[in-house]
């Protein structure tokens, strides 16, 4: 059995809600804030905090705009975020494989 480096697990992604955000976005081109909130069954504040952490890491890009005079927030994975998520999954695979 090959030694596993537990430090290879990305702490930014590993949080339950951040993992959910990344997993949802890997299969979607982009998602609006309301859709993410509904799918992840969380609050506005909680989702905002976790999106900010992913944004600070460069894993997601958050775009704010207005649609029919209502604020709209859209989120998409960056190239860095996609690569980080693949590395994260590979690390988990190594842990259980």
N, C-alpha and C positions, 0 to 999 in steps of 0.2 A: 504494500500500500504506500502511495506517495504521501509525503507530509503535506498537510494543508495549512496555509497561512491565513489565519483568521483575520489578519489585518488587511487582507485583500477585499474584504466586504466593504463596500462604499457606505459609510455612515450617513451620508446625505440622502441616499436612496432608501436605506434600510428601514426607516421609520414607516409604520403601517400606512399612514395617509399618503406620504410621499411616494411610497411604492405603488399605491393605488393610482396616483396621478400619472406616474411614469408608465404603468401598465396600460392605462386607458389611452394615453397619448401615443404609445408606440404603434397602435393599430389605427389611429385617426390622424388625419392631416392636421387638424386643429380642433379645439373644443372651446365653447364659451363657458364662462364662469358658472352660469346656472346649470348647465348640463353636467359639469364636473361635480358640482355640489349635490345634485340629485343622485347621480350614480354612486358617489362615495358616501352619501348619507351623512353629511357633516354640516357645520354651520358656516356662515359667511366668514366670520373672524378666524376660525380654525383653518379653513381653506386658504385664506389670504396669507396667514403666517407661513404655511407650508409651501405655497407657491413662491413667496418671497425668498425662502431658503433655497429652493431649486433655481430660482432666477439668479440669486447671488452666486451660485456655483456655476452658472452659465449653462445649465441643463435645459431650461425652458426660456422662452421669450414671451413676455406678456405685452399685449397690445390693447390700449384703451382707446375707445372711440365713442361716438354717439350714433344711435340709430333711432329715428323718430323722436328726437330730443331725450332719449333715455340713454344712460351710460351703458356701454357694452364692453366687457373684458373678454378677450380671446387669448388662448394659450396654445403654444405649439412647442414641440421638442426642437432643440437645436441639434446640429450635427454632433456637437460635443455630448449632448444629452443622450442621443441615440447610441453613441459609442460607449458611454458610461453604463447605460442600461444593459447592453450586450455583455460588457465586462462583468457587471454585477450578476447577471444570470449565469455566466460561465463560472464565476466564483462559487455561487450556490451549488451548481452542478458538481464542482470539485469537492465540495463539502459532503454532499450526500452520495457521490459516485464512488 
